Amino acid sequence: MSQQGNATARVLDRDELRQQQQQQPEQQPHLKRGLQARHLSMISIGGAIGTGLFLASGSAIHTAGPGGALLAYVIIGIMVYFLMTSLGELAAYMPEAGSFSTYATKFVDPALGFALGWNYWYNWAITVAAELVAGALIVKFWFPDSSSLLWSALFLAIMFGLNYLSVKGFGESEFWFALIKVVTIIIFLAVGVLMIFGVFTGEAVGFSNFMLADGPFHGGFFAMIGIFMVAGFSFQGTELLGVAAGESEDPARNVPRAVRQVFWRILLFYVLAIFVIGMLIPFTNESLSSGDVTLSPFTLIFERAGFAFAASAMNAVILTSVLSAGNSGMYASTRMLWNLAKEGKAPKFLAKVDSRGVPVNALIVTAAVGVVAFFASLFGDGAVYIWLLNASGMSGFIVWLGIAISHYRFRKAFAKQGRSLNELPYRAKWFPFGPIFAFVLCSFVVLGQNYQAFLGDSIDWYGVLVSYIGLPIFLAVWLGYKFMKKTKVIPLEQCDLNPTRD
């Protein structure tokens, strides 16, 4: 066939896929495609920019120095880029609310899909509880004598209400939550760069703080490894794009656009923000290691620039970040639970969807689990809740591993079955290097979660258990389902490559 004929066929393939995706809502009385391109972009940005940047970035610089923190975030950012392109290729071609759970079921092993789905649901359901606790603590900044229970109940009602209204209501709320964070970071970067050259303070600091004695790479290689974990947690939430693709108006067009935009924005924000903080605040400053919002590097720099009420303003921004994280967590876990029920991996009543396209039963169950976990944090010393959080700690990294494996197998199955790559609305670059690199580095991060526990005269078994408990739980769920259902790894020639059409 001529080059012109190939190009025409490729356009026809994409147009046909896009037409099928847009027609899907009429064919299935399930979820509604109400998310626009701007919603998808902001959902992924909002999912990754939060307290990890506003608070934890200072601790990262204090631990590894400005150079070590920068390098760690750049390396993890590159890994996330490859994961996003892998997920983008899958989600544009096969938009599913179950996302990586469905992809693992179709391209790897149904048992892996089962474990990834329940793992992700549990992770975000517990995160909802964590954000309720955090939100109440943040409000105490303004109202120290108020009831934490009252504020947490109010925030839960807001999160539940935004998710109950419609998917468009969720998308709009996340758009504005994320926009507040983005505007704050842009203002911070502009103010910070001017301060480096002496504006506001009258003294140009240049590279004096960045190049302090002990070098910009404080603590050496192992200190930077520790920041890998912090950076990885900071970027978690970008995979929400894959879940939201199942309710995007035009996933074949909007998902690739979001993938191309989101990563570079996030990496730009993180790298530039850490660079500015490292230039303006010496990494030896003990305030950087504090989790107190009044000592956040953002607050310190705004105050130094002469901005009144900097602490209150940053506290408000961090509160929106917490609400955004809880809102996204409730959305993601609800959709994952609904998808598990639809595939027969959870009770059938959870697959019910109302006339507005909202899986109400899955939403109620998810909110209930969040409430139970929240109350567990109030009783005694909160030990039960802490263990629940520890069990979910690795969930994001495990999901990233699942995305890399699923994309690799998807591409291999595509080639094995003689399918043309022209059928893909978006093609991940640098395959197979991308998913392999992401898999190797993510495995390194998972296994090195608490390497310090193995370095002493004797192994710190409690530290090992606290850090790695999520891994045996995931393996138990995966292998337990595999044993009960007698599932096997799906041969490449038998992988189901057809987008779901209900």
DOVONU-145588 format. One line per field, with one value per residue (C-alpha): x negated, y negated, z; residue number from 1; residue in one letter. Coordinates in steps of 0.1 Angstrom, whole numbers, plus 2048, in hexadecimal, padded with zeros to 3 digits. Example, Ala and Ser with C-alpha at 12.3 -4.5 7.8 and 13.67 -1.06 7.14 Angstrom:
2
c1	(785 / 777)
c2	(82D / 80B)
c3	(84E / 847)
resi	(1 / 2)
resn	(a / s)
This chain:
502
c1	(800 / 7F4 / 7E9 / 808 / 81E / 80D / 813 / 837 / 83D / 82D / 844 / 862 / 857 / 854 / 875 / 887 / 87A / 882 / 8A6 / 8AA / 89E / 8B6 / 8D3 / 8CD / 8E2 / 901 / 8FA / 8F4 / 909 / 8EA / 8D1 / 8D5 / 8B9 / 8BB / 896 / 886 / 862 / 85C / 86A / 853 / 834 / 83D / 846 / 824 / 812 / 827 / 821 / 7FB / 7F7 / 7FF / 7EF / 7D3 / 7C8 / 7D4 / 7C6 / 7B0 / 79A / 78A / 781 / 773 / 75B / 751 / 749 / 737 / 72E / 73C / 729 / 732 / 757 / 757 / 747 / 75E / 77D / 770 / 769 / 78A / 79B / 78C / 799 / 7BC / 7BA / 7B6 / 7D2 / 7E9 / 7E1 / 7E8 / 809 / 811 / 80E / 824 / 83E / 841 / 847 / 85B / 86A / 876 / 880 / 86E / 84F / 830 / 845 / 857 / 837 / 825 / 843 / 843 / 81E / 80D / 821 / 845 / 836 / 81E / 83B / 850 / 833 / 82B / 850 / 855 / 833 / 83B / 85E / 851 / 834 / 84B / 867 / 84D / 83F / 862 / 860 / 83C / 848 / 865 / 84C / 834 / 850 / 85B / 837 / 832 / 852 / 845 / 82C / 848 / 860 / 84B / 868 / 880 / 88C / 876 / 894 / 8AA / 891 / 88A / 8B0 / 8B4 / 897 / 8A5 / 8C7 / 8B6 / 8A2 / 8C0 / 8D7 / 8BF / 8BC / 8E2 / 8ED / 8DD / 8BC / 8BD / 8C1 / 8A2 / 88F / 898 / 88E / 86D / 867 / 86A / 858 / 83A / 83B / 836 / 817 / 809 / 80F / 7FE / 7DF / 7DD / 7DD / 7C4 / 7AC / 7AF / 7A9 / 78D / 77A / 77C / 76F / 751 / 747 / 74D / 770 / 786 / 767 / 74E / 733 / 72C / 725 / 71B / 70C / 6FF / 719 / 719 / 6F3 / 6EE / 6D2 / 6D9 / 6E4 / 707 / 707 / 709 / 708 / 6FD / 70C / 720 / 730 / 73C / 74A / 75F / 76D / 777 / 792 / 79E / 79E / 7B1 / 7CD / 7CE / 7D5 / 7F0 / 812 / 808 / 817 / 839 / 839 / 83E / 85D / 86C / 866 / 884 / 89B / 889 / 89E / 885 / 869 / 858 / 851 / 851 / 83C / 81D / 821 / 822 / 804 / 7EF / 7F8 / 7FA / 7D8 / 7C4 / 7D8 / 7D4 / 7AE / 7AA / 7BC / 7A9 / 786 / 789 / 799 / 77D / 763 / 771 / 774 / 750 / 744 / 756 / 754 / 735 / 73A / 72C / 74A / 75D / 77E / 77D / 782 / 7A1 / 7C3 / 7D2 / 7E4 / 7D6 / 7B3 / 7BB / 7A0 / 7BC / 7C7 / 7A3 / 79B / 7BC / 7B6 / 793 / 7A1 / 7B7 / 7D8 / 7EF / 804 / 7ED / 7F3 / 819 / 819 / 803 / 818 / 837 / 825 / 81A / 83E / 84A / 82F / 83C / 860 / 855 / 842 / 860 / 878 / 862 / 85E / 883 / 888 / 86C / 875 / 89A / 894 / 87C / 894 / 8B0 / 89A / 891 / 8B6 / 8BD / 8A2 / 8B0 / 893 / 8A8 / 8CD / 8E5 / 8F9 / 8DA / 8DD / 8FE / 8FD / 918 / 927 / 90C / 8F1 / 8E4 / 8DD / 8EF / 8EB / 8C6 / 8C3 / 8D6 / 8C1 / 8A1 / 8AC / 8B6 / 893 / 883 / 899 / 890 / 86B / 86F / 87F / 863 / 84B / 85E / 85E / 841 / 820 / 82C / 816 / 830 / 833 / 80D / 80B / 827 / 813 / 7F3 / 805 / 80E / 7EC / 7DF / 800 / 7F6 / 7D5 / 7E5 / 7FF / 7E2 / 7D2 / 7F3 / 7F5 / 7D2 / 7D8 / 7FB / 7EE / 7D0 / 7E7 / 801 / 7E8 / 7D9 / 7FD / 804 / 7E6 / 7EC / 810 / 805 / 816 / 80A / 7FD / 810 / 82F / 822 / 82F / 80F / 7EE / 7D6 / 7B3 / 793 / 7A5 / 799 / 780 / 79B / 7AE / 78F / 77D / 79C / 79F / 77B / 779 / 79B / 790 / 771 / 786 / 79D / 781 / 76E / 78C / 779 / 756 / 74A / 75B / 741 / 722 / 71D / 70C / 72D / 74C / 767 / 784 / 79E / 793 / 793 / 7B6 / 7C4 / 7B4 / 7BA / 7DB / 7EE / 7D9 / 7E2 / 807 / 807 / 7F6 / 80F / 82C / 81D / 812 / 831 / 848 / 831 / 833 / 859 / 861 / 844 / 83B / 81D / 808 / 81B / 807 / 800 / 814 / 833 / 832 / 852 / 848 / 86B / 877 / 895 / 8B7 / 8D5)
c2	(800 / 7DD / 7C5 / 7B0 / 7CF / 7D8 / 7B5 / 7B6 / 7D8 / 7CB / 7AD / 7C3 / 7DB / 7BE / 7AE / 7CF / 7D5 / 7B1 / 7B5 / 7D6 / 7C7 / 7A9 / 7BF / 7D6 / 7C2 / 7C8 / 7ED / 7F2 / 7E3 / 7E1 / 7C6 / 7A6 / 795 / 773 / 76A / 751 / 74D / 731 / 748 / 765 / 74E / 73E / 760 / 76D / 74D / 74A / 76F / 76A / 747 / 745 / 747 / 75A / 73A / 720 / 732 / 751 / 73F / 72B / 74B / 75A / 73D / 73E / 763 / 765 / 741 / 72D / 740 / 762 / 759 / 74B / 76A / 782 / 76F / 76E / 793 / 79D / 783 / 795 / 7B6 / 7A7 / 799 / 7BC / 7C9 / 7AE / 7B5 / 7DA / 7D3 / 7B9 / 7D2 / 7EB / 7D2 / 7C1 / 7E2 / 7F3 / 7D9 / 7EC / 7E0 / 7FF / 7F3 / 807 / 822 / 829 / 827 / 840 / 857 / 856 / 856 / 867 / 87D / 878 / 87E / 860 / 84B / 855 / 84D / 82C / 821 / 829 / 81C / 7FA / 7F8 / 7FE / 7E5 / 7C9 / 7D2 / 7CF / 7AF / 7A0 / 7A6 / 797 / 778 / 774 / 775 / 75D / 745 / 741 / 73B / 720 / 70D / 70D / 6F4 / 6DA / 6E9 / 6FB / 702 / 70F / 734 / 74A / 762 / 746 / 73A / 75D / 764 / 744 / 74E / 771 / 762 / 74B / 768 / 77F / 764 / 75B / 77F / 786 / 769 / 775 / 77D / 759 / 74B / 75F / 753 / 72E / 730 / 740 / 726 / 709 / 71B / 721 / 6FE / 6EF / 704 / 6FC / 6D7 / 6D8 / 6EA / 6D1 / 6B4 / 6C5 / 6CB / 6A7 / 699 / 6B2 / 6AA / 685 / 68A / 69D / 67E / 667 / 65B / 657 / 65D / 646 / 662 / 679 / 69C / 6AC / 6CF / 6C8 / 6DE / 6F9 / 6FE / 6FE / 712 / 738 / 732 / 732 / 758 / 75A / 77D / 78D / 7A9 / 7BA / 799 / 795 / 7B8 / 7AE / 791 / 7A9 / 7B5 / 792 / 788 / 7A7 / 7A0 / 77C / 786 / 7A0 / 796 / 791 / 7B3 / 7A5 / 79B / 7C0 / 7C3 / 7A2 / 7AC / 7C4 / 7A5 / 78E / 77F / 788 / 79E / 7A5 / 780 / 773 / 78D / 788 / 763 / 766 / 77D / 765 / 747 / 755 / 764 / 747 / 72F / 744 / 749 / 724 / 71B / 733 / 72E / 708 / 706 / 71B / 707 / 6E6 / 6F3 / 700 / 6DE / 6CA / 6DF / 6F1 / 716 / 715 / 701 / 717 / 708 / 71B / 73C / 730 / 73B / 71B / 706 / 6E6 / 6F4 / 701 / 6F5 / 6E4 / 6D1 / 6C7 / 6B9 / 6A6 / 697 / 68D / 67C / 667 / 677 / 672 / 690 / 6A8 / 6C4 / 6C1 / 6BF / 6DF / 6F0 / 6E9 / 6F7 / 716 / 71B / 71A / 734 / 74B / 747 / 74E / 76D / 77A / 772 / 783 / 7A1 / 7A5 / 7A3 / 7BB / 7D5 / 7D4 / 7DA / 7F6 / 807 / 803 / 812 / 82F / 836 / 833 / 84D / 865 / 85F / 84D / 850 / 849 / 82D / 817 / 817 / 803 / 7E1 / 7C6 / 7B1 / 797 / 7B1 / 7B2 / 7D4 / 7CB / 7EC / 7ED / 7C9 / 7CF / 7EE / 7DB / 7BE / 7D6 / 7E6 / 7C4 / 7BB / 7DB / 7D5 / 7B1 / 7BC / 7D5 / 7B7 / 7A7 / 7C4 / 7CE / 7C4 / 7C9 / 7E8 / 7FA / 7DD / 7DA / 7FE / 7F9 / 7DC / 7F1 / 80D / 7F4 / 7E4 / 7F8 / 7F9 / 7DD / 7EC / 80E / 7FF / 7EE / 810 / 81E / 803 / 80A / 82F / 82B / 813 / 829 / 848 / 833 / 829 / 84C / 85A / 83F / 84A / 870 / 86D / 859 / 839 / 818 / 7FD / 7E4 / 7EF / 7DE / 7BA / 7B4 / 7C7 / 7C7 / 7BC / 7D1 / 7F2 / 80A / 7F6 / 7E1 / 7FC / 810 / 7F1 / 7E9 / 80D / 80F / 7ED / 7F2 / 814 / 804 / 7EA / 805 / 81C / 7FE / 7F0 / 7F4 / 7FF / 7EF / 80C / 824 / 80F / 811 / 82C / 83F / 83C / 825 / 83E / 825 / 80C / 826 / 831 / 80D / 804 / 823 / 830 / 825 / 83C / 85E / 853 / 84C / 86D / 880 / 871 / 877 / 89B / 8A3 / 89A / 8AC / 8CC / 8CA / 8C2 / 8D6 / 8B8 / 8B8 / 89F / 898 / 8A2 / 884 / 892 / 894 / 872 / 85E / 83F / 833 / 814 / 81C / 815 / 81B)
c3	(800 / 7F9 / 814 / 80D / 810 / 832 / 83F / 834 / 845 / 865 / 866 / 85F / 87B / 894 / 889 / 88C / 8AF / 8BA / 8AC / 8BE / 8DF / 8DB / 8D3 / 8F1 / 90A / 8F5 / 8F3 / 919 / 935 / 94B / 951 / 93D / 92A / 93A / 93E / 926 / 91C / 936 / 951 / 948 / 948 / 969 / 979 / 973 / 97D / 99D / 9A5 / 9A6 / 9B4 / 9D9 / 9FB / 9EB / 9DA / 9F4 / A13 / A0A / 9F1 / A0D / A20 / A00 / 9FB / A20 / A1D / 9FB / 9F4 / 9D7 / 9BD / 9CA / 9CD / 9AA / 99B / 9AE / 9A2 / 97E / 97D / 98D / 975 / 957 / 964 / 969 / 945 / 937 / 94D / 941 / 91D / 922 / 934 / 91A / 8FE / 90F / 91B / 8F9 / 8E8 / 903 / 91B / 93A / 95D / 969 / 957 / 961 / 973 / 952 / 93E / 955 / 953 / 92D / 925 / 942 / 95B / 969 / 98C / 988 / 97C / 99A / 9B2 / 9A2 / 9A3 / 9C8 / 9D1 / 9C0 / 9CF / 9F2 / 9EE / 9E4 / 9FD / A19 / A09 / A0D / A32 / A34 / A22 / A3B / A57 / A46 / A3C / A61 / A6C / A52 / A5C / A80 / A74 / A73 / A8C / AA7 / ABE / AA5 / AA2 / A8B / A87 / A7B / A60 / A54 / A51 / A3D / A25 / A21 / A18 / 9FE / 9EE / 9EE / 9DF / 9C3 / 9B9 / 9BD / 9A6 / 986 / 976 / 968 / 98B / 996 / 977 / 97D / 9A2 / 99A / 97E / 997 / 9B3 / 99C / 98D / 9B0 / 9B5 / 992 / 996 / 9B9 / 9AA / 98D / 9A5 / 9BB / 99E / 992 / 9B4 / 9BB / 99B / 9A2 / 9C5 / 9B8 / 9A6 / 9C4 / 9BD / 9DD / 9F4 / 9E5 / 9E6 / 9C9 / 9D8 / 9B7 / 9BC / 9DF / 9F1 / 9D6 / 9D7 / 9FD / A0D / A0C / 9E8 / 9D8 / 9DC / A01 / A0F / 9EF / 9DB / 9F7 / A01 / 9DD / 9DD / 9FB / 9E8 / 9CC / 9E3 / 9EC / 9C7 / 9BE / 9D7 / 9CB / 9A7 / 9B1 / 9A4 / 980 / 978 / 97F / 95B / 952 / 968 / 95C / 937 / 93B / 93F / 926 / 90A / 8EF / 8FE / 8DD / 8DA / 8FD / 90F / 8F8 / 8FC / 922 / 922 / 90D / 923 / 946 / 94B / 93F / 954 / 973 / 96E / 966 / 986 / 99C / 98E / 98D / 9AF / 9BF / 9AD / 9B9 / 9DD / 9DC / 9CF / 9EA / A09 / A15 / A17 / A3B / A46 / A5F / A56 / A35 / A47 / A5A / A4E / A5D / A43 / A53 / A4B / A28 / A0F / 9FC / A1B / A24 / A02 / 9FF / A22 / A18 / 9FA / A11 / A0A / A27 / A32 / A1F / A38 / A36 / A10 / A0E / A28 / A12 / 9F3 / A06 / A12 / 9EE / 9E6 / A02 / 9F6 / 9D2 / 9DD / 9F0 / 9D4 / 9BA / 9D2 / 9D6 / 9B0 / 9A7 / 9C1 / 9B9 / 994 / 99B / 9B2 / 998 / 97D / 993 / 999 / 974 / 96D / 987 / 9A0 / 9BA / 9C5 / 9A9 / 9BB / 9B9 / 993 / 994 / 983 / 987 / 96C / 96F / 968 / 98C / 99C / 9BC / 9CF / 9C9 / 9D4 / 9F5 / 9FD / 9F6 / A0B / A27 / A27 / A29 / A47 / A59 / A53 / A5F / A7F / A84 / A84 / AA1 / ABA / AD0 / AC1 / A9D / A9A / A84 / A6D / A6A / A60 / A46 / A37 / A37 / A25 / A09 / A07 / 9EA / 9D6 / 9BE / 9B6 / 9B0 / 999 / 985 / 982 / 975 / 95B / 94E / 94C / 93B / 921 / 918 / 914 / 901 / 8E7 / 8E4 / 8DF / 8C5 / 8B1 / 8B7 / 8AA / 88B / 894 / 886 / 89D / 887 / 89A / 8B9 / 8BF / 8D3 / 8D2 / 8EF / 8E5 / 8EB / 8EE / 8FC / 910 / 921 / 933 / 93A / 949 / 95E / 96A / 975 / 986 / 997 / 9A4 / 9B2 / 9C4 / 9D2 / 9DE / 9EC / 9FF / A20 / A18 / A39 / A4C / A3E / A44 / A6A / A7F / A7E / A67 / A74 / A6F / A7C / A62 / A47 / A50 / A52 / A30 / A1C / A2A / A0A / 9F4 / A05 / A07 / 9E1 / 9DA / 9F0 / 9DE / 9BC / 9C3 / 9D7 / 9B9 / 9A1 / 9B6 / 9BB / 997 / 987 / 971 / 95A / 948 / 927 / 908 / 8F2 / 8D5 / 8EB / 8FB / 8F5 / 8E2 / 8DA / 8EC / 903 / 8F3 / 90A)
resi	(1 / 2 / 3 / 4 / 5 / 6 / 7 / 8 / 9 / 10 / 11 / 12 / 13 / 14 / 15 / 16 / 17 / 18 / 19 / 20 / 21 / 22 / 23 / 24 / 25 / 26 / 27 / 28 / 29 / 30 / 31 / 32 / 33 / 34 / 35 / 36 / 37 / 38 / 39 / 40 / 41 / 42 / 43 / 44 / 45 / 46 / 47 / 48 / 49 / 50 / 51 / 52 / 53 / 54 / 55 / 56 / 57 / 58 / 59 / 60 / 61 / 62 / 63 / 64 / 65 / 66 / 67 / 68 / 69 / 70 / 71 / 72 / 73 / 74 / 75 / 76 / 77 / 78 / 79 / 80 / 81 / 82 / 83 / 84 / 85 / 86 / 87 / 88 / 89 / 90 / 91 / 92 / 93 / 94 / 95 / 96 / 97 / 98 / 99 / 100 / 101 / 102 / 103 / 104 / 105 / 106 / 107 / 108 / 109 / 110 / 111 / 112 / 113 / 114 / 115 / 116 / 117 / 118 / 119 / 120 / 121 / 122 / 123 / 124 / 125 / 126 / 127 / 128 / 129 / 130 / 131 / 132 / 133 / 134 / 135 / 136 / 137 / 138 / 139 / 140 / 141 / 142 / 143 / 144 / 145 / 146 / 147 / 148 / 149 / 150 / 151 / 152 / 153 / 154 / 155 / 156 / 157 / 158 / 159 / 160 / 161 / 162 / 163 / 164 / 165 / 166 / 167 / 168 / 169 / 170 / 171 / 172 / 173 / 174 / 175 / 176 / 177 / 178 / 179 / 180 / 181 / 182 / 183 / 184 / 185 / 186 / 187 / 188 / 189 / 190 / 191 / 192 / 193 / 194 / 195 / 196 / 197 / 198 / 199 / 200 / 201 / 202 / 203 / 204 / 205 / 206 / 207 / 208 / 209 / 210 / 211 / 212 / 213 / 214 / 215 / 216 / 217 / 218 / 219 / 220 / 221 / 222 / 223 / 224 / 225 / 226 / 227 / 228 / 229 / 230 / 231 / 232 / 233 / 234 / 235 / 236 / 237 / 238 / 239 / 240 / 241 / 242 / 243 / 244 / 245 / 246 / 247 / 248 / 249 / 250 / 251 / 252 / 253 / 254 / 255 / 256 / 257 / 258 / 259 / 260 / 261 / 262 / 263 / 264 / 265 / 266 / 267 / 268 / 269 / 270 / 271 / 272 / 273 / 274 / 275 / 276 / 277 / 278 / 279 / 280 / 281 / 282 / 283 / 284 / 285 / 286 / 287 / 288 / 289 / 290 / 291 / 292 / 293 / 294 / 295 / 296 / 297 / 298 / 299 / 300 / 301 / 302 / 303 / 304 / 305 / 306 / 307 / 308 / 309 / 310 / 311 / 312 / 313 / 314 / 315 / 316 / 317 / 318 / 319 / 320 / 321 / 322 / 323 / 324 / 325 / 326 / 327 / 328 / 329 / 330 / 331 / 332 / 333 / 334 / 335 / 336 / 337 / 338 / 339 / 340 / 341 / 342 / 343 / 344 / 345 / 346 / 347 / 348 / 349 / 350 / 351 / 352 / 353 / 354 / 355 / 356 / 357 / 358 / 359 / 360 / 361 / 362 / 363 / 364 / 365 / 366 / 367 / 368 / 369 / 370 / 371 / 372 / 373 / 374 / 375 / 376 / 377 / 378 / 379 / 380 / 381 / 382 / 383 / 384 / 385 / 386 / 387 / 388 / 389 / 390 / 391 / 392 / 393 / 394 / 395 / 396 / 397 / 398 / 399 / 400 / 401 / 402 / 403 / 404 / 405 / 406 / 407 / 408 / 409 / 410 / 411 / 412 / 413 / 414 / 415 / 416 / 417 / 418 / 419 / 420 / 421 / 422 / 423 / 424 / 425 / 426 / 427 / 428 / 429 / 430 / 431 / 432 / 433 / 434 / 435 / 436 / 437 / 438 / 439 / 440 / 441 / 442 / 443 / 444 / 445 / 446 / 447 / 448 / 449 / 450 / 451 / 452 / 453 / 454 / 455 / 456 / 457 / 458 / 459 / 460 / 461 / 462 / 463 / 464 / 465 / 466 / 467 / 468 / 469 / 470 / 471 / 472 / 473 / 474 / 475 / 476 / 477 / 478 / 479 / 480 / 481 / 482 / 483 / 484 / 485 / 486 / 487 / 488 / 489 / 490 / 491 / 492 / 493 / 494 / 495 / 496 / 497 / 498 / 499 / 500 / 501 / 502)
resn	(m / s / q / q / g / n / a / t / a / r / v / l / d / r / d / e / l / r / q / q / q / q / q / q / p / e / q / q / p / h / l / k / r / g / l / q / a / r / h / l / s / m / i / s / i / g / g / a / i / g / t / g / l / f / l / a / s / g / s / a / i / h / t / a / g / p / g / g / a / l / l / a / y / v / i / i / g / i / m / v / y / f / l / m / t / s / l / g / e / l / a / a / y / m / p / e / a / g / s / f / s / t / y / a / t / k / f / v / d / p / a / l / g / f / a / l / g / w / n / y / w / y / n / w / a / i / t / v / a / a / e / l / v / a / g / a / l / i / v / k / f / w / f / p / d / s / s / s / l / l / w / s / a / l / f / l / a / i / m / f / g / l / n / y / l / s / v / k / g / f / g / e / s / e / f / w / f / a / l / i / k / v / v / t / i / i / i / f / l / a / v / g / v / l / m / i / f / g / v / f / t / g / e / a / v / g / f / s / n / f / m / l / a / d / g / p / f / h / g / g / f / f / a / m / i / g / i / f / m / v / a / g / f / s / f / q / g / t / e / l / l / g / v / a / a / g / e / s / e / d / p / a / r / n / v / p / r / a / v / r / q / v / f / w / r / i / l / l / f / y / v / l / a / i / f / v / i / g / m / l / i / p / f / t / n / e / s / l / s / s / g / d / v / t / l / s / p / f / t / l / i / f / e / r / a / g / f / a / f / a / a / s / a / m / n / a / v / i / l / t / s / v / l / s / a / g / n / s / g / m / y / a / s / t / r / m / l / w / n / l / a / k / e / g / k / a / p / k / f / l / a / k / v / d / s / r / g / v / p / v / n / a / l / i / v / t / a / a / v / g / v / v / a / f / f / a / s / l / f / g / d / g / a / v / y / i / w / l / l / n / a / s / g / m / s / g / f / i / v / w / l / g / i / a / i / s / h / y / r / f / r / k / a / f / a / k / q / g / r / s / l / n / e / l / p / y / r / a / k / w / f / p / f / g / p / i / f / a / f / v / l / c / s / f / v / v / l / g / q / n / y / q / a / f / l / g / d / s / i / d / w / y / g / v / l / v / s / y / i / g / l / p / i / f / l / a / v / w / l / g / y / k / f / m / k / k / t / k / v / i / p / l / e / q / c / d / l / n / p / t / r / d)
